[in-house]
Amino acid sequence: MPAFSRPIVSKLPCVGTTIFTVMSRLAAEHDAINLSQGFPDFDCAPELRALLVKYLNSGLNQYPPMAGIAALREAVAAKTQALYGAQYDPDQEVTIVPGATYGIFTAIATLIRPGDEVILFEPAYDSYAPSVEVNGGRPVYVQLKFPDYSIDWQEVQNAITPKTRMIVVNTPNNPTASVFSAEDLRMLEGMLKRTDIVVVSDEVYEHIVFDGHRHQSVARFPGLAERSFVVSSFGKTYHVTGWKTGYVLAPRDLTAEFRKVHQFNAFVTNGPVQYALAEYMKDRDAYLSLAAFYQKKRDFFLEGIQASRFRPLPSRGTFFQNLRYDAVSDEKDTDLAIRLTREYGVASIPVSVFYREPPAHKVLRFCFAKSEDTLARGAEILCRI
């Protein structure tokens, strides 16, 4: 007998299981090398593990403060000032959250009402549009220009209407591995000057920028910082994606509204993890050395696929490398990604899933946040295709 007298009307009728879950499950089923989902296949620093054990055994296992423990908020504020020259009050403008995706969703839920428009750059990380839609907003898309994924700022200007409430930016960008330049953010700063538009800036890969490029946080630009939620991730920085811990920076008026939603959503973030991270952040080299660490992995992977028919697009940040496969197949990227997993034993992510409508570009995304052995085996397979 049915539980409900009428069908459930979904708030997200077009949303299914994320591509990351689909491809990781497929990789597991076929014992494939998983270069799809963005997580390391190596462990975090033993010192960080030891700190977590220390605080687990210290009796600090009850609710921490709703906004996060003071020591971690202070460490985040100090890091932000040192790197970007921006001052955030640890008490009123820094919030520790259970993961960056949570932080982005909560920032959107804080302000977006039915009928509000939110500008997204596509290809867009797959959580953005559902977060807008489930809160009654309408995504408005500006497409990044292939193959370098640059921004046409006139198109952004044209997309702004009286209903525009928010713009979501992501740099370094997943899935394109592009980065915003200082000029890009100056353009955005000027464009929003006399508006009430709020920015959500996804900066989870802030420490993973290559080839001499510099991460341009919106926190560097006063005209953006005053209207922005800046979201980052300890999971990406310290190879602990399973800890699901991040932070949100915002001016105190925005933070006050954000915390109203946060306190009735997750309320708090894992306490022992926060204490461990606060102490570990004293070692600045752990995040300052991250760019060189991942650039070495990127270059190792690129060297390994030189003899293949895949052609790399620029990877200026994140831990992803996009490869064109025009010389390999005429298949749709979704079909090829599945076939490579099943028949060859290497899993990737089809980039078309990050668009509303699949483009003609033939591109697969590979994650190089893996051990050299994993990358070598994956590259060897790609060279045989």
N, C-alpha and C positions, 0 to 999 in steps of 0.2 A: 504494500500500500504506500503511495507517495507521501512524503513528509509534508509537502506544501500543496495548497489548493491551486496555486498558479505557478507558472514557470519562474525561475529566478532570472531577473533581468540583470545581466552582468554590467558592471561599471567599466569594465575593460574587455569588451567583446572580441577585440582583435588580438588580444594578448594570449600567447601560449607559453610553453616552457622556454626559458632563455636558451639562446644558441650555445652558450657556454656549458650549460648542463647537458644539452643534447650531444655536443661533440665530445665532451669528457666521458659521457656514458658510452658513446660509440667507441671511443679509444679503449676504454676498459674492456668492452665486449670482445674487441678484436686484438687485444694485447698490443695496441699500437703505441708508438712514441707520441706522447701528448705535448705537442707544441701549440695547442689551441688555447686553453684557458690560461689567463695571466697570473700564474702563481709559480714560485720557485720550486724546483724539485730537490733543493738542498735546505738544510736546517739553518736556523738563526745562530747568532754568536753564542757560544757556551756561557759567556759572561751574562748575557741577557736571560738565558734559561735559569742560571743560578740565582739571579736576582728575583725571578718569579717564585722560585722555590723558597727563597728566603722570606718573602712577604707572605706567601701562603702559610708558612710555618710560624709567622709572627702574630697570628690571631687577627689579622686585618681582613676578615672575610665577611663582614656585614656591609650594609649600605654605605657607600662613600657619599660625599656631598653631591647634590643634584647636578651642579655645574661641573663637577670634577674636582679632584683633590688639588689643594692650593699649590703644592710643589710642582705638579705637572703643568698647571695653567701658567705658573710663573716661568717655567722652563720654555714653554711654547712662546710666550710673549718676548722673552729675552732673545730666543733664536730669531724670531721675526724681526725684531729691531736690528739685530746684528747683520742679518742678511739683506733686508729690504728697507731699512731706515724708517720703519713704521712703528709707532707706539700704540700698543693695545693694553688697556687696563686688565690685568689678569682676573680681577674680581667681576668686572662689569662687561667685558668684551671678549672673553675666551671661554668656550664651552667644550668640554671633552664629551665625545659622543661614541656610541657603539657602531663605528664604521662610517666611512665617507659616504656610502650610498644612503645610509640613514640620514646623515647630515644634509645631503642634497634634498632628499625627500622632505625632511622637516622644514628646511628653508622655504621650499616651494609651498608646502602646506600652511606655513605661517602667513603668507601674504596673498596667495592666489584664490580668487573667488570666481564663481560661475561667470563666464563671459570674458574674463581677462585673457589677454593674449601674451604668450611667452615665446620669444624668438630663440630658436635653436639652430646651431650650425650642423649641417649634415655632410658626411656621415656622422651621426650622433650616437654616443654611448646609449645603450638600450634602455637604461632606467629613466632617462629624462622625460620623454614624451608620456609614458604611463603615469609618472609622478604628477605631471601637469593635468592630464586628463582625469585622473581619479579625484582630483580636487576641483573639477569643473572648468578648468582653463582650456584654452585652445592653442596647440603648438603652431607656430608660424616658422617656416623653414627657409634658411638661406644656405645655398649649397656652396661648399668649398670647391675651389677650382682645381680639377685634376690636370696634371699629375702631381703638382707640388702642394696641393690643398691650400692655396692662398685664399685670402678674403677679398671680395669686391665690396668695399665699404659703401659704395653708392647703393648696392643692393640691400645692404643693412639699413641704410637711411630710408630707402623706399618701403621697407617692411614695417617700419615704425608707424603706428596709427595711434589715435587717441585711446585705444583699448590696450595698448602695449603696457604691461605692468612689469615685465621682467625680461632679462636676457641671460641665458646660460652660456658661459664660455668654459672652455676646457683646454688648458695648456700646461705642460706638454699634452698633446692630444691623443686620445685613444678613440678610434682605431688608426688614425692616419700617421702617427709618429711625427707630426709637424709641431712647431712651436710658434707662438705669437712673438712678433718682434716688438721692440719698444714703440716703434711707429704705429703698429697696429693698435696698441693700447692707448696711445695718444689720440689716435683717430676716434676710438670709442669714448674716451674721456671727453673730447670736445663735442661729440655727437649727443651725449647725454646731459650736457651742462645745464640746460634749462628745462629739464624734464624731471618727472618723479619716478622714472624707471629704476628698478633695483637690479643689481647684477648678482648672480650666483656663479662663483668662479671655482671650478673643479680643478684643483692643483695637486692631485694626489701623487703625481710624478715630479714634483717640484725639484727634487734632488737628482733627477736622472735626465740630464741634458748633455748633448755630445758636441764634439768638434769645435769647442770654443764658444758655442752659443751660451747665452745667459738666460736663466729663467726670469721671465718678466711677470712677476706676481702683480695682481691688481693693487696689492698693498703698497707698491712702489709709487702709485699715482694717486695723489690726494683726492682728485676729483672723482676717482673710481672708488677708492677705499671708503669714502664717506657714504657710499650707497651700496656697498657690497658685503655679501657673505663669502668669505674665503674658506674653502673646505680642503682639508688635507688628511693624510692617512699614515699612521704609524706602521700599518701592515705592509705597505709598499716600501717604506723606508728601511725597515728592519727585518724584512723577510719573514714576517709573521702575519700573513694575510688571514689565517684562521683565528687570530685574536680579535679581529673586528673592532679595532679601536682607532678613532680619528679625532679631529678637532675642527671647530668652526670659529673663525674670527669675524667680528662684525662690530660696528659702532654700537654704543650702549642702547640706543632706542631700538635698533633692529634686534640686538641680542635679547632685550627684555621681552620682545614679542616671540622670538624664537624659543626662549626658555618656557614660555607659557605652554607652547605645544609640546616641547620636549618632556616637561614634567609629567604630562599625562599620556605620553607615548612609552618611551623606554624608562623614563625617570632618572636612571643612573646608568653608568658604564662600569664594567668589571673593575672592582676595587684593587685586588692584588696586581693585576696587569698595570694599572695606573701607577702604583708605587714603584714597580719595577722599571717602567719607562721613564719616570721622573729621575730616578737615579742614573739610568743608563744614558740619558741625554747629556749628562756632564761630559761625556766623551764626544766632543764635536766632530772628531774625525770619522765617527761611525756613519754620519750622514754626509759629511763633506767629501768623503772618498767614494761615494756611491756612483757618481758619474763615470769616473775612470774604471770602476769595477764592471759596470754594465757595458761601457763602450768596448772594453776588451772582449766581452762575450759577443757583442754584436759583430765585431770585426772577425772573431773566430768563426762565427756562423757564415758570414759573407765569404770568407776565404774558402770555407768548405763547399759552398755551392757554386764556386766560380765555373766549374766544368758543367754545370747544369744548364738547362734551357730556360730556367726561371731568371727573371731580370729584376733586381732590387730597385725599389723606389727609395728616396732619401728617408733615413731614420734619424731624426735630429733629437729625439727624446723618447721616453717611456722604455719598456723592454719588449717592444714589438718591431718586427721587420716585415713590411709588406712586399710581396713578390708578384710581379706581373707574370702571367702564364700564357700570353698570346701565342708563343711559339710551341706550347705544349699541347693545348687543347682548345676546341671551340665550345666546350661545355659551359653551362652556367656555373658560377663559382660554387653554388650550393651543391650541385651534382658532383663537381670535381672533388670538393672537400670530403664528401661522403665516400667517393670511390677511392681516393688516396688512403683514407683510413682503413677501408675494408680490404682493398687489394694490395696496398703497398705497406701498410702499417705505420703511417705517419699522419697525425691529425693536425688540422689547421682551422682557422675561422674564415668563412666567406665574408668579405667586406660588404657585399650587397645587403646583408641583413641589417646594416646600420642606416639604411635609406628607407624612405617611404615606398619608393618605387625603384626596383633594381636598375642601376645604370648599365651602360654597355661595357664599362671597364672590367677587365678580367684580372682580378686581384684577390690573393689570399693573404691572410695575416698569420704570421708565425711568432711565437713567443720564444725569446732567447734567454729568459731568466731560468736557465737550466745548467746542469753540470756540463763540462766540456765533453764528457763521454756521451751524454744524451744528445748534445748538439752535433757531435761528429757522426753518430749513427743516423740522426735525422738528415743531415746534409748528404750522407752517402746514399741514402734512399732517393733523395730528390735528384741526385746526379744520374740515377738509373732510369728516371722517368722521361 
